[in-house]
């Protein structure tokens, strides 16, 4: 058993997770972000929870008709609790004891005698408990309570919270013994993890039951259709993730957890197959998923418009969680490629440098500069080209926070033979009897040096993931290591052109530039005077440079009707003038919109060959 | 003054509308559709209004808490009333006297003593009157009542309804004398038309006030933003239509009406300019507008994805209404091109052959076949690839019905010099002292023969619009006509390739086929065995045939990740095999989804040149 486990501690699997104390980020790309998260972001979220009354709902649970926030606002308190637990306990973390004591008391104080805990239901003047299976979010909130309590139990940072969670879980098991489930999955992985902490098998059984009951069109009919809720087809029979993206991914996460603990290899294989198909057909180049605003849903295969790409931050967090679980269960290091991509292009893009404003959605094409919102103004969930300090639906902020606080546990695994390093960051690792120091400038630079600080007198295998863009596979060093040994990996972090599958219609005739795991973009603020992002073509016959590509500026004619009979000019200037050659500066996508409102595009139209 | 005017009767303008009795459709493409509408569709809508209790809300207005339907359901009753008036009175129309008597009594019976009329507000247990400026739809519903009453007054088909409408209008003028307006425009054009019927200038003044008050961010803040409600910028200062498409167009319609009656040429010019820019940058090839599902809104310039194109039927109806008003006001026959396009590609697509099922949204790319819905099942408003008998938001059905019933008045105009024929259909026309018979197989065939049946002994100008695709402009025959004279126009209705502006990113590298005013599409049901619509390229070097184009079938490789480093293969087969040459059969877009669920695309990827 892993000591001080992080968020995920399966009892079996090809690889074992490392515990929270086994990896210490020591700076660099992620160390810096983890530090900002541990202080600024957690503090920022706490201020907003208080300001908007979402913590107040717990303090004064009988003032039901004055309750503030949406039906899922309780979950933000729990997710921030979880983040604060990991942050408090991780090596080098910032302590949040006061917050944790207070939030634990809030949860305990608002819990009903029978264990039910939600500030929005069941009191006089409130809707009845479980009266809205589709959108009530009661078990969803309970799930986040359970995950916070798992963090509390594993870190010791929030004594008492586990008892609250057990009572809530016991209530849910009683209430849903025979039938029912929540419109928004989340309690499923939470129950499995609580089972892993407590050993109570009924939690595992309840999670399994929730998953098996789903997919039979038993939720009330809703205009978004049963697919939105993953209630159209039993999960094990589905072919690809669909419907509301975060719901789909949380359900898949819970299913992997159940499958691993119950030995249900068919279910595990089904989820893995669906994830593969989702990656092959329903995922943006950034690793983001979910293309629709209306229902926050996956689109059809290859329906991946960069315009208003939804690609919710929470779906990115969930993709990391799912890929990590499949990595542990199967040992297939290719899942590390997904994590790498999502971390550097979704998670890194989501948070401002100061840790106090956020993207909820991640468009890949911003056609008009965002309006500068009023300072400290709560934003739409879908925002538009500018990070916002908070959202009416503010799930993403605390979700990123809990991921960053526990990030070390997602980067490295171990097994009986040795250590596997899946993600590269400056860090200290203690695993499989080895103590290692990893030095790297990743993702900007591809050199990775693993220095052995301590080693047992036995053979160990040190496995390093080689990203797909660097050839893929792994590099394995198997020997009796000694202190001072160095293993070097030199990944070719060079800018490269990337082209879409011909079925991704929305970006036909375009190319993107990637550098290592980082997707680049063109942002208007960097362009030469007069060059408009919607009026350029890039020359893919010329290799991209690190921060720029060659291209030309076209001058489209403003016809009164934009559909014409000229069949030779569909992609080039219609003026007859020779297009002007230009240099198109690029920046990492995760850096965009940090210098004020701008237009931006990831996919660049190409000069016709 | 026009005798028996149709829906729009301006008191000034370059061209005058013809009255309802001046044009009789005698068959052909539109005559057939008008006949089906006059019987089947009106009857069908009436059945659903009764079945769902939307007429019942009027019958039992005190049973407020049992009220059924959405806040705008009253308007469906009014729009069907309007349709039934035009249908009853038009030459060759089907009488609906019983429906009209009953609906008139319903409206009269539900009207409050002070003139207020909405079944959903103000009674015990209901929300207060005008308590939701954004979404209450009370003045919106009143507007449709007024338009129904205008039809009643002009046709004599529904005696008594005008009195109800005047009381409702008087109430609205009193209540909104000083401030306020409706989140959904519609009462603005209705008040102007009621002014035209009654001569009461306060109705015109109220419409003008509603338009002037809008655009100052005075509506309550909403997550969709003020642009959604056209409350971000005063209409006369805006540059392009934006926000909710139907709202934007109804407001523009009202503004043209106000501008024409008050001589506000600046306002008229502003709307015309915005419409021009909207046509140049925010309109689908079908003439449809509105690309977003979430907020049913116009997108940014050139953001026109065919995937899930929203292109609501009502926005098509509104575009016809706006273009017709601008045609009358300015005399610019180019507006007829827009009407032609929308009629043949949006309105014609919206209604099933039997007149009993409908599209609400008009996607230009259906990637997966629609699920066959349960028979007679109420549908989502956004549907998905299959016409539905009714919608929870069912505005489009009765909107199309009122347009079709009064369609003759949109096809022809007159002025002091003669007659202008803007749209071609088999019909009898009486205008400017001429009686004309128009014979044509349009839109399938381009020959139009105008036979003079009667003529005055004075010179008349007969003006025929030449569609832009046939060269544009007009053909004018000016002489003293005599019975038996024939004027022939031969429009080259040939299939042609059409290419998008390079800024319409979503269809880069694609072409469409048009035949006359008709946009074509490829539907899966017609394709050769094994040819998938998402795996073909068409050869635009070969001229399209009437019902097919040449192309090739590519065989994309199912890679685990759809973004690759192969820069020569972004649009062609990656198998190395020579792509197989194929014939790609096409059908008119308005014919699609009439033979069961299928996939479909309008924009066809092209073989790289």
Interface residues (C-beta under 8 A of the other chain):
Chain A: X223 X225 X276 X279 X280 X281 X283 X285 X292 X293 X294 X299 X300 X301 X302 X303 X305 X306 X307 X308 X334 X365 X367 X368 X380 X381 X382 X392 X468 X469 X496 X497 X498 X499 X500 X501 X502 X503 X504 X505 X506 X507 X508 X509 X510 X511 X512 X534 X535 X540 X554 X556 X558 X559 X560 X561 X562 X563 X564 X565 X566 X567 X568 X569 X570 X571 X572 X574 X603 X605 X606 X608 X609
Chain B: X223 X225 X276 X279 X280 X281 X283 X285 X292 X293 X294 X299 X300 X301 X302 X303 X305 X306 X307 X308 X334 X365 X367 X368 X380 X381 X382 X392 X468 X496 X497 X498 X499 X500 X501 X502 X503 X504 X505 X506 X507 X508 X509 X510 X511 X512 X534 X535 X540 X541 X554 X556 X558 X559 X560 X561 X562 X563 X564 X565 X566 X567 X568 X569 X570 X571 X572 X603 X605 X606 X608 X609
